[in-house]
Amino acid sequence: MQLWFSERETDNINVKWKVEQTLYSKKSQYQQIDIVEFTDFGRALILDGIIQTTVYDEFIYHEMIAHIPLCIHPNPKKVLVIGGGDGGTVREVLKHESVEKVDLVEIDKEVVDAARKYLPELAGCLEDPRVTVQNVDGFKFVQEKTSYYDVVIIDSSDPIGPAVGLFAKSFYKSVHKILKEDGLFVAQTESPLFNKELITDVYTGIKEIFPVQYLYTAGVPTYSIGPWTFTLGSKRYTKEKARTLNKKIGLKYFNEDVQKGAFLLPQYIKELL
Ligand code: SAM
């Protein structure tokens, strides 16, 4: 019998994916975790019925959430990743030679353990000696340190359950505090077609906290309802002076043109800001 996974995008839209096999299925303290193999997009991490990443196109999202901020910073050494338990973002961060330390703060240990076992192309990097994994709530973690990180990357799940606090203005204030005086951060901020209010709220909040702020986009087919947004707040550095990356570090999406073009926004997105 053929298996299909149905992802609810909105009350009125479900997207169906053909499944070859289910590799892992467990309810953790925080969420239902499934790892399945899709026919066309390969292995996928699904949390509470929402696809987080697939091995087929994860490079787009992970390169865009990591390299845009890391190239805007002239010399990123200490990086904090909040969420991101699959390891894909950390893998991209480690491609920057200047990076000496990466702290991954993922609330759910079971996500990290499952990714280590079933998604080694993403989570294999977590064995790198520069990486420390902590299974605590990112919202609380950022309240505990001051002036510590060069770059913070918020690779959270959708704003439901444990991730709700990661979209709050009070959280971005703590992120501002945990960053060094020239630090910057980026957060994944959902779909500009289906999460308009959230994008406006986050951007407006960040504008009140950080002197420099940008929204940029990328198309990630796994997030099937169109383009995806990322919101960046910076204490000092602007996109105009972004570094370029050595082409030999194994990138499939990001390049100099993408670094510039990602910030060009269509009118309907500009109007959200
Ligand atoms: N790329 C993905 C997306 O846009 O859907 C996000 C992937 S990553 C797997 C999201 C992770 O954030 C999940 O593993 C989840 O457990 C974690 N998370 C949610 N709330 C969190 C919190 N408050 N602190 C730390 N991690 C959190």
py3Dmol code that shows the C-alpha trace and the ligand (Angstrom):
import py3Dmol

protein = """\
ATOM      1  CA  MET A   1       0.000   0.000   0.000  1.00  0.00           C
ATOM      2  CA  GLN A   2       1.353   3.453  -0.954  1.00  0.00           C
ATOM      3  CA  LEU A   3       1.846   5.875   1.952  1.00  0.00           C
ATOM      4  CA  TRP A   4       1.241   9.618   1.635  1.00  0.00           C
ATOM      5  CA  PHE A   5       2.163  12.327   4.140  1.00  0.00           C
ATOM      6  CA  SER A   6      -0.181  15.297   4.149  1.00  0.00           C
ATOM      7  CA  GLU A   7       1.173  18.621   5.414  1.00  0.00           C
ATOM      8  CA  ARG A   8      -1.350  21.229   6.485  1.00  0.00           C
ATOM      9  CA  GLU A   9      -0.239  24.604   5.106  1.00  0.00           C
ATOM     10  CA  THR A  10      -3.352  26.578   6.049  1.00  0.00           C
ATOM     11  CA  ASP A  11      -6.919  25.685   7.042  1.00  0.00           C
ATOM     12  CA  ASN A  12      -7.665  25.264   3.350  1.00  0.00           C
ATOM     13  CA  ILE A  13      -4.457  23.914   1.858  1.00  0.00           C
ATOM     14  CA  ASN A  14      -2.909  20.490   2.372  1.00  0.00           C
ATOM     15  CA  VAL A  15       0.147  19.362   0.403  1.00  0.00           C
ATOM     16  CA  LYS A  16       0.668  15.621  -0.110  1.00  0.00           C
ATOM     17  CA  TRP A  17       4.070  13.939  -0.295  1.00  0.00           C
ATOM     18  CA  LYS A  18       4.648  10.342  -1.397  1.00  0.00           C
ATOM     19  CA  VAL A  19       6.489   8.402   1.325  1.00  0.00           C
ATOM     20  CA  GLU A  20       8.856   5.491   0.686  1.00  0.00           C
ATOM     21  CA  GLN A  21       9.362   4.599   4.349  1.00  0.00           C
ATOM     22  CA  THR A  22       9.157   5.876   7.908  1.00  0.00           C
ATOM     23  CA  LEU A  23      12.546   5.664   9.609  1.00  0.00           C
ATOM     24  CA  TYR A  24      11.792   7.143  13.040  1.00  0.00           C
ATOM     25  CA  SER A  25       8.713   8.163  14.951  1.00  0.00           C
ATOM     26  CA  LYS A  26       8.652   9.289  18.578  1.00  0.00           C
ATOM     27  CA  LYS A  27       6.837  11.720  20.840  1.00  0.00           C
ATOM     28  CA  SER A  28       9.397  13.707  22.830  1.00  0.00           C
ATOM     29  CA  GLN A  29       8.730  15.973  25.802  1.00  0.00           C
ATOM     30  CA  TYR A  30       8.213  18.858  23.348  1.00  0.00           C
ATOM     31  CA  GLN A  31       6.828  17.487  20.086  1.00  0.00           C
ATOM     32  CA  GLN A  32       6.081  14.563  17.773  1.00  0.00           C
ATOM     33  CA  ILE A  33       9.264  13.781  15.805  1.00  0.00           C
ATOM     34  CA  ASP A  34       9.160  11.841  12.529  1.00  0.00           C
ATOM     35  CA  ILE A  35      11.885  11.134  10.025  1.00  0.00           C
ATOM     36  CA  VAL A  36      10.600   9.738   6.742  1.00  0.00           C
ATOM     37  CA  GLU A  37      11.955   9.122   3.271  1.00  0.00           C
ATOM     38  CA  PHE A  38      10.019  10.978   0.566  1.00  0.00           C
ATOM     39  CA  THR A  39      10.087   9.603  -2.969  1.00  0.00           C
ATOM     40  CA  ASP A  40      11.456  12.762  -4.616  1.00  0.00           C
ATOM     41  CA  PHE A  41      12.920  14.860  -1.778  1.00  0.00           C
ATOM     42  CA  GLY A  42      14.636  12.091   0.223  1.00  0.00           C
ATOM     43  CA  ARG A  43      14.856  12.035   3.999  1.00  0.00           C
ATOM     44  CA  ALA A  44      12.831  14.630   5.881  1.00  0.00           C
ATOM     45  CA  LEU A  45      12.567  15.815   9.482  1.00  0.00           C
ATOM     46  CA  ILE A  46       8.939  16.441  10.473  1.00  0.00           C
ATOM     47  CA  LEU A  47       7.969  18.032  13.808  1.00  0.00           C
ATOM     48  CA  ASP A  48       4.321  18.008  14.897  1.00  0.00           C
ATOM     49  CA  GLY A  49       3.306  17.270  11.307  1.00  0.00           C
ATOM     50  CA  ILE A  50       5.297  20.175   9.808  1.00  0.00           C
ATOM     51  CA  ILE A  51       8.235  19.485   7.490  1.00  0.00           C
ATOM     52  CA  GLN A  52      11.371  21.169   8.832  1.00  0.00           C
ATOM     53  CA  THR A  53      13.876  20.121   6.231  1.00  0.00           C
ATOM     54  CA  THR A  54      14.485  17.624   3.419  1.00  0.00           C
ATOM     55  CA  VAL A  55      17.884  16.456   2.218  1.00  0.00           C
ATOM     56  CA  TYR A  56      16.956  17.379  -1.377  1.00  0.00           C
ATOM     57  CA  ASP A  57      16.804  21.150  -0.963  1.00  0.00           C
ATOM     58  CA  GLU A  58      18.025  21.866   2.599  1.00  0.00           C
ATOM     59  CA  PHE A  59      21.145  23.518   1.144  1.00  0.00           C
ATOM     60  CA  ILE A  60      19.081  26.529   0.031  1.00  0.00           C
ATOM     61  CA  TYR A  61      17.680  27.345   3.463  1.00  0.00           C
ATOM     62  CA  HIS A  62      20.844  26.500   5.420  1.00  0.00           C
ATOM     63  CA  GLU A  63      23.219  28.407   3.140  1.00  0.00           C
ATOM     64  CA  MET A  64      20.929  31.441   3.188  1.00  0.00           C
ATOM     65  CA  ILE A  65      20.394  31.570   6.925  1.00  0.00           C
ATOM     66  CA  ALA A  66      24.138  31.157   7.603  1.00  0.00           C
ATOM     67  CA  HIS A  67      26.181  32.876   4.892  1.00  0.00           C
ATOM     68  CA  ILE A  68      24.230  36.120   4.513  1.00  0.00           C
ATOM     69  CA  PRO A  69      24.835  37.205   8.154  1.00  0.00           C
ATOM     70  CA  LEU A  70      28.303  35.647   8.402  1.00  0.00           C
ATOM     71  CA  CYS A  71      29.476  37.499   5.288  1.00  0.00           C
ATOM     72  CA  ILE A  72      28.108  40.810   6.563  1.00  0.00           C
ATOM     73  CA  HIS A  73      30.223  40.388   9.722  1.00  0.00           C
ATOM     74  CA  PRO A  74      33.911  41.047   8.854  1.00  0.00           C
ATOM     75  CA  ASN A  75      35.364  38.502  11.302  1.00  0.00           C
ATOM     76  CA  PRO A  76      32.816  36.195  12.976  1.00  0.00           C
ATOM     77  CA  LYS A  77      34.436  34.084  15.705  1.00  0.00           C
ATOM     78  CA  LYS A  78      31.729  33.157  18.181  1.00  0.00           C
ATOM     79  CA  VAL A  79      28.371  32.071  16.759  1.00  0.00           C
ATOM     80  CA  LEU A  80      25.179  31.021  18.526  1.00  0.00           C
ATOM     81  CA  VAL A  81      22.561  28.931  16.704  1.00  0.00           C
ATOM     82  CA  ILE A  82      19.162  28.678  18.423  1.00  0.00           C
ATOM     83  CA  GLY A  83      16.914  25.806  17.260  1.00  0.00           C
ATOM     84  CA  GLY A  84      18.523  24.120  14.269  1.00  0.00           C
ATOM     85  CA  GLY A  85      18.791  20.697  15.920  1.00  0.00           C
ATOM     86  CA  ASP A  86      19.125  18.981  12.538  1.00  0.00           C
ATOM     87  CA  GLY A  87      22.644  20.465  12.275  1.00  0.00           C
ATOM     88  CA  GLY A  88      22.313  21.990   8.776  1.00  0.00           C
ATOM     89  CA  THR A  89      22.910  25.577   9.887  1.00  0.00           C
ATOM     90  CA  VAL A  90      25.903  24.643  12.057  1.00  0.00           C
ATOM     91  CA  ARG A  91      27.399  22.765   9.100  1.00  0.00           C
ATOM     92  CA  GLU A  92      27.317  25.967   7.023  1.00  0.00           C
ATOM     93  CA  VAL A  93      28.622  28.168   9.876  1.00  0.00           C
ATOM     94  CA  LEU A  94      31.671  25.897  10.224  1.00  0.00           C
ATOM     95  CA  LYS A  95      32.632  26.638   6.595  1.00  0.00           C
ATOM     96  CA  HIS A  96      33.823  30.073   7.724  1.00  0.00           C
ATOM     97  CA  GLU A  97      37.518  29.890   8.625  1.00  0.00           C
ATOM     98  CA  SER A  98      37.272  32.693  11.181  1.00  0.00           C
ATOM     99  CA  VAL A  99      34.733  30.776  13.292  1.00  0.00           C
ATOM    100  CA  GLU A 100      36.295  29.422  16.500  1.00  0.00           C
ATOM    101  CA  LYS A 101      33.212  28.454  18.506  1.00  0.00           C
ATOM    102  CA  VAL A 102      29.623  27.492  17.681  1.00  0.00           C
ATOM    103  CA  ASP A 103      27.041  26.975  20.423  1.00  0.00           C
ATOM    104  CA  LEU A 104      23.936  25.101  19.298  1.00  0.00           C
ATOM    105  CA  VAL A 105      21.025  25.671  21.661  1.00  0.00           C
ATOM    106  CA  GLU A 106      18.276  23.225  20.678  1.00  0.00           C
ATOM    107  CA  ILE A 107      15.526  22.654  23.230  1.00  0.00           C
ATOM    108  CA  ASP A 108      14.833  19.058  22.209  1.00  0.00           C
ATOM    109  CA  LYS A 109      17.662  16.522  22.667  1.00  0.00           C
ATOM    110  CA  GLU A 110      15.601  13.885  20.832  1.00  0.00           C
ATOM    111  CA  VAL A 111      15.707  15.981  17.622  1.00  0.00           C
ATOM    112  CA  VAL A 112      19.507  16.125  17.767  1.00  0.00           C
ATOM    113  CA  ASP A 113      19.826  12.394  18.525  1.00  0.00           C
ATOM    114  CA  ALA A 114      17.477  11.452  15.681  1.00  0.00           C
ATOM    115  CA  ALA A 115      19.292  13.774  13.231  1.00  0.00           C
ATOM    116  CA  ARG A 116      22.669  12.307  14.234  1.00  0.00           C
ATOM    117  CA  LYS A 117      21.380   8.863  13.374  1.00  0.00           C
ATOM    118  CA  TYR A 118      19.183   9.451  10.326  1.00  0.00           C
ATOM    119  CA  LEU A 119      20.415  12.748   8.810  1.00  0.00           C
ATOM    120  CA  PRO A 120      24.225  12.411   9.009  1.00  0.00           C
ATOM    121  CA  GLU A 121      24.753  14.750   6.047  1.00  0.00           C
ATOM    122  CA  LEU A 122      23.342  17.528   8.246  1.00  0.00           C
ATOM    123  CA  ALA A 123      24.196  16.501  11.809  1.00  0.00           C
ATOM    124  CA  GLY A 124      27.628  14.924  11.201  1.00  0.00           C
ATOM    125  CA  CYS A 125      29.179  18.380  11.743  1.00  0.00           C
ATOM    126  CA  LEU A 126      28.084  18.355  15.388  1.00  0.00           C
ATOM    127  CA  GLU A 127      31.155  16.214  16.176  1.00  0.00           C
ATOM    128  CA  ASP A 128      33.426  19.134  15.195  1.00  0.00           C
ATOM    129  CA  PRO A 129      35.452  20.250  18.261  1.00  0.00           C
ATOM    130  CA  ARG A 130      34.344  23.860  17.743  1.00  0.00           C
ATOM    131  CA  VAL A 131      30.701  22.862  18.394  1.00  0.00           C
ATOM    132  CA  THR A 132      28.949  22.611  21.786  1.00  0.00           C
ATOM    133  CA  VAL A 133      25.364  21.353  21.881  1.00  0.00           C
ATOM    134  CA  GLN A 134      23.114  22.414  24.755  1.00  0.00           C
ATOM    135  CA  ASN A 135      19.553  21.191  25.154  1.00  0.00           C
ATOM    136  CA  VAL A 136      17.930  24.198  26.780  1.00  0.00           C
ATOM    137  CA  ASP A 137      15.305  26.775  25.847  1.00  0.00           C
ATOM    138  CA  GLY A 138      16.855  29.456  23.606  1.00  0.00           C
ATOM    139  CA  PHE A 139      14.565  32.081  25.133  1.00  0.00           C
ATOM    140  CA  LYS A 140      16.123  31.501  28.567  1.00  0.00           C
ATOM    141  CA  PHE A 141      19.664  30.951  27.241  1.00  0.00           C
ATOM    142  CA  VAL A 142      19.955  34.445  25.762  1.00  0.00           C
ATOM    143  CA  GLN A 143      19.083  36.023  29.107  1.00  0.00           C
ATOM    144  CA  GLU A 144      22.154  34.583  30.784  1.00  0.00           C
ATOM    145  CA  LYS A 145      25.101  36.232  28.986  1.00  0.00           C
ATOM    146  CA  THR A 146      26.073  39.736  27.850  1.00  0.00           C
ATOM    147  CA  SER A 147      28.266  40.926  24.930  1.00  0.00           C
ATOM    148  CA  TYR A 148      29.434  37.458  23.976  1.00  0.00           C
ATOM    149  CA  TYR A 149      28.595  36.449  20.382  1.00  0.00           C
ATOM    150  CA  ASP A 150      29.521  37.981  17.029  1.00  0.00           C
ATOM    151  CA  VAL A 151      26.558  36.416  15.244  1.00  0.00           C
ATOM    152  CA  VAL A 152      23.321  34.809  16.475  1.00  0.00           C
ATOM    153  CA  ILE A 153      21.246  32.667  14.091  1.00  0.00           C
ATOM    154  CA  ILE A 154      17.678  31.790  15.060  1.00  0.00           C
ATOM    155  CA  ASP A 155      16.779  28.655  13.130  1.00  0.00           C
ATOM    156  CA  SER A 156      13.517  27.982  14.901  1.00  0.00           C
ATOM    157  CA  SER A 157      10.449  26.001  14.033  1.00  0.00           C
ATOM    158  CA  ASP A 158       7.147  27.768  13.287  1.00  0.00           C
ATOM    159  CA  PRO A 159       5.770  30.140  15.963  1.00  0.00           C
ATOM    160  CA  ILE A 160       3.810  27.482  17.820  1.00  0.00           C
ATOM    161  CA  GLY A 161       4.676  25.416  20.903  1.00  0.00           C
ATOM    162  CA  PRO A 162       8.188  25.963  22.322  1.00  0.00           C
ATOM    163  CA  ALA A 163       9.158  28.348  19.498  1.00  0.00           C
ATOM    164  CA  VAL A 164       6.545  31.044  20.265  1.00  0.00           C
ATOM    165  CA  GLY A 165       8.925  32.999  22.513  1.00  0.00           C
ATOM    166  CA  LEU A 166      11.587  33.075  19.783  1.00  0.00           C
ATOM    167  CA  PHE A 167       9.436  35.561  17.807  1.00  0.00           C
ATOM    168  CA  ALA A 168       8.803  37.962  20.716  1.00  0.00           C
ATOM    169  CA  LYS A 169      10.232  41.483  20.973  1.00  0.00           C
ATOM    170  CA  SER A 170      11.536  40.762  24.490  1.00  0.00           C
ATOM    171  CA  PHE A 171      13.550  37.869  23.018  1.00  0.00           C
ATOM    172  CA  TYR A 172      15.166  40.135  20.384  1.00  0.00           C
ATOM    173  CA  LYS A 173      16.096  42.552  23.183  1.00  0.00           C
ATOM    174  CA  SER A 174      17.959  39.714  24.922  1.00  0.00           C
ATOM    175  CA  VAL A 175      19.594  38.765  21.610  1.00  0.00           C
ATOM    176  CA  HIS A 176      20.789  42.376  21.322  1.00  0.00           C
ATOM    177  CA  LYS A 177      22.299  42.114  24.806  1.00  0.00           C
ATOM    178  CA  ILE A 178      24.078  38.806  24.167  1.00  0.00           C
ATOM    179  CA  LEU A 179      25.715  40.200  21.001  1.00  0.00           C
ATOM    180  CA  LYS A 180      29.030  42.069  21.093  1.00  0.00           C
ATOM    181  CA  GLU A 181      28.944  45.804  20.342  1.00  0.00           C
ATOM    182  CA  ASP A 182      29.315  45.126  16.606  1.00  0.00           C
ATOM    183  CA  GLY A 183      27.275  41.916  16.488  1.00  0.00           C
ATOM    184  CA  LEU A 184      24.358  40.967  14.278  1.00  0.00           C
ATOM    185  CA  PHE A 185      21.633  38.339  14.138  1.00  0.00           C
ATOM    186  CA  VAL A 186      19.248  36.702  11.724  1.00  0.00           C
ATOM    187  CA  ALA A 187      15.984  34.816  12.261  1.00  0.00           C
ATOM    188  CA  GLN A 188      13.896  32.711   9.911  1.00  0.00           C
ATOM    189  CA  THR A 189      10.597  34.609   9.706  1.00  0.00           C
ATOM    190  CA  GLU A 190       8.223  32.423   7.699  1.00  0.00           C
ATOM    191  CA  SER A 191       6.166  33.048   4.555  1.00  0.00           C
ATOM    192  CA  PRO A 192       5.417  36.569   3.254  1.00  0.00           C
ATOM    193  CA  LEU A 193       2.110  35.309   1.841  1.00  0.00           C
ATOM    194  CA  PHE A 194       0.789  33.466   4.891  1.00  0.00           C
ATOM    195  CA  ASN A 195       2.534  35.097   7.875  1.00  0.00           C
ATOM    196  CA  LYS A 196       2.185  38.794   6.956  1.00  0.00           C
ATOM    197  CA  GLU A 197       1.388  40.025  10.441  1.00  0.00           C
ATOM    198  CA  LEU A 198       4.275  38.127  12.014  1.00  0.00           C
ATOM    199  CA  ILE A 199       6.750  39.574   9.494  1.00  0.00           C
ATOM    200  CA  THR A 200       5.501  43.110  10.098  1.00  0.00           C
ATOM    201  CA  ASP A 201       5.608  42.671  13.886  1.00  0.00           C
ATOM    202  CA  VAL A 202       9.103  41.155  13.932  1.00  0.00           C
ATOM    203  CA  TYR A 203      10.522  43.773  11.547  1.00  0.00           C
ATOM    204  CA  THR A 204       8.958  46.677  13.435  1.00  0.00           C
ATOM    205  CA  GLY A 205      10.236  45.308  16.746  1.00  0.00           C
ATOM    206  CA  ILE A 206      13.761  44.827  15.407  1.00  0.00           C
ATOM    207  CA  LYS A 207      13.756  48.350  13.977  1.00  0.00           C
ATOM    208  CA  GLU A 208      13.233  49.669  17.493  1.00  0.00           C
ATOM    209  CA  ILE A 209      16.137  47.601  18.881  1.00  0.00           C
ATOM    210  CA  PHE A 210      18.815  47.489  16.136  1.00  0.00           C
ATOM    211  CA  PRO A 211      20.046  50.495  14.107  1.00  0.00           C
ATOM    212  CA  VAL A 212      20.372  48.381  10.933  1.00  0.00           C
ATOM    213  CA  GLN A 213      17.678  45.948   9.791  1.00  0.00           C
ATOM    214  CA  TYR A 214      16.953  43.990   6.601  1.00  0.00           C
ATOM    215  CA  LEU A 215      14.539  41.432   5.281  1.00  0.00           C
ATOM    216  CA  TYR A 216      15.723  39.006   2.608  1.00  0.00           C
ATOM    217  CA  THR A 217      14.140  36.047   0.854  1.00  0.00           C
ATOM    218  CA  ALA A 218      14.868  32.688  -0.737  1.00  0.00           C
ATOM    219  CA  GLY A 219      12.652  30.140  -2.463  1.00  0.00           C
ATOM    220  CA  VAL A 220      12.781  26.792  -0.655  1.00  0.00           C
ATOM    221  CA  PRO A 221      10.569  24.243  -2.488  1.00  0.00           C
ATOM    222  CA  THR A 222      10.105  22.156   0.681  1.00  0.00           C
ATOM    223  CA  TYR A 223       8.244  25.126   2.168  1.00  0.00           C
ATOM    224  CA  SER A 224       5.711  24.680  -0.577  1.00  0.00           C
ATOM    225  CA  ILE A 225       3.746  27.886  -0.219  1.00  0.00           C
ATOM    226  CA  GLY A 226       6.201  30.214  -1.985  1.00  0.00           C
ATOM    227  CA  PRO A 227       9.156  32.353  -0.912  1.00  0.00           C
ATOM    228  CA  TRP A 228      10.617  32.293   2.592  1.00  0.00           C
ATOM    229  CA  THR A 229      11.836  35.275   4.626  1.00  0.00           C
ATOM    230  CA  PHE A 230      14.749  35.966   6.938  1.00  0.00           C
ATOM    231  CA  THR A 231      14.987  39.068   9.129  1.00  0.00           C
ATOM    232  CA  LEU A 232      18.377  40.477  10.083  1.00  0.00           C
ATOM    233  CA  GLY A 233      19.278  43.035  12.746  1.00  0.00           C
ATOM    234  CA  SER A 234      22.769  44.504  13.025  1.00  0.00           C
ATOM    235  CA  LYS A 235      24.421  46.816  15.540  1.00  0.00           C
ATOM    236  CA  ARG A 236      26.956  48.213  13.082  1.00  0.00           C
ATOM    237  CA  TYR A 237      27.693  46.383   9.824  1.00  0.00           C
ATOM    238  CA  THR A 238      25.638  46.874   6.671  1.00  0.00           C
ATOM    239  CA  LYS A 239      25.103  44.630   3.672  1.00  0.00           C
ATOM    240  CA  GLU A 240      27.028  46.965   1.358  1.00  0.00           C
ATOM    241  CA  LYS A 241      30.381  45.873   2.812  1.00  0.00           C
ATOM    242  CA  ALA A 242      29.660  42.139   2.895  1.00  0.00           C
ATOM    243  CA  ARG A 243      32.638  39.835   2.374  1.00  0.00           C
ATOM    244  CA  THR A 244      32.639  37.317  -0.440  1.00  0.00           C
ATOM    245  CA  LEU A 245      33.247  33.618   0.182  1.00  0.00           C
ATOM    246  CA  ASN A 246      35.914  31.397  -1.254  1.00  0.00           C
ATOM    247  CA  LYS A 247      34.199  29.358  -3.994  1.00  0.00           C
ATOM    248  CA  LYS A 248      35.983  26.193  -2.860  1.00  0.00           C
ATOM    249  CA  ILE A 249      34.059  25.729   0.388  1.00  0.00           C
ATOM    250  CA  GLY A 250      31.336  23.663  -1.254  1.00  0.00           C
ATOM    251  CA  LEU A 251      28.351  25.955  -1.752  1.00  0.00           C
ATOM    252  CA  LYS A 252      25.421  25.028  -3.988  1.00  0.00           C
ATOM    253  CA  TYR A 253      23.198  28.099  -3.677  1.00  0.00           C
ATOM    254  CA  PHE A 254      24.968  31.062  -2.145  1.00  0.00           C
ATOM    255  CA  ASN A 255      27.316  33.266  -4.180  1.00  0.00           C
ATOM    256  CA  GLU A 256      28.178  36.938  -4.567  1.00  0.00           C
ATOM    257  CA  ASP A 257      25.158  37.650  -6.778  1.00  0.00           C
ATOM    258  CA  VAL A 258      22.793  35.954  -4.327  1.00  0.00           C
ATOM    259  CA  GLN A 259      24.334  37.952  -1.456  1.00  0.00           C
ATOM    260  CA  LYS A 260      23.267  41.140  -3.232  1.00  0.00           C
ATOM    261  CA  GLY A 261      20.059  39.977  -4.916  1.00  0.00           C
ATOM    262  CA  ALA A 262      18.436  38.384  -1.844  1.00  0.00           C
ATOM    263  CA  PHE A 263      17.686  41.863  -0.466  1.00  0.00           C
ATOM    264  CA  LEU A 264      15.727  42.971  -3.552  1.00  0.00           C
ATOM    265  CA  LEU A 265      12.128  42.777  -2.406  1.00  0.00           C
ATOM    266  CA  PRO A 266       8.975  42.623  -4.509  1.00  0.00           C
ATOM    267  CA  GLN A 267       6.381  45.314  -3.814  1.00  0.00           C
ATOM    268  CA  TYR A 268       3.989  43.120  -1.780  1.00  0.00           C
ATOM    269  CA  ILE A 269       6.798  42.261   0.656  1.00  0.00           C
ATOM    270  CA  LYS A 270       8.089  45.864   0.864  1.00  0.00           C
ATOM    271  CA  GLU A 271       4.620  46.894   1.916  1.00  0.00           C
ATOM    272  CA  LEU A 272       4.815  44.598   4.953  1.00  0.00           C
ATOM    273  CA  LEU A 273       7.763  46.546   6.365  1.00  0.00           C
TER     274      LEU A 273
END
"""
ligand_1 = """\
27
SAM
N 14.513 24.972 9.079
C 13.407 24.828 9.885
C 12.174 25.569 9.505
O 12.206 26.729 9.059
O 11.120 24.952 9.617
C 13.735 24.888 11.349
C 14.467 23.634 11.684
S 14.985 23.297 13.272
C 14.682 21.596 13.269
C 13.850 23.996 14.417
C 14.165 23.551 15.842
O 13.857 24.590 16.767
C 13.382 22.334 16.320
O 14.216 21.211 16.396
C 12.845 22.738 17.682
O 12.938 21.717 18.665
C 13.713 23.940 18.015
N 13.121 24.865 18.987
C 11.836 25.264 19.067
N 11.671 26.113 20.104
C 12.885 26.250 20.684
C 13.353 26.997 21.801
N 12.522 27.759 22.526
N 14.683 26.921 22.102
C 15.521 26.152 21.383
N 15.119 25.414 20.318
C 13.818 25.467 19.966
"""
view = py3Dmol.view(width=600, height=400)
view.addModel(protein, "pdb")
view.setStyle({"model": 0}, {"cartoon": {"style": "trace"}})
view.addModel(ligand_1, "xyz")
view.setStyle({"model": 1}, {"stick": {}})
view.zoomTo()
view.show()
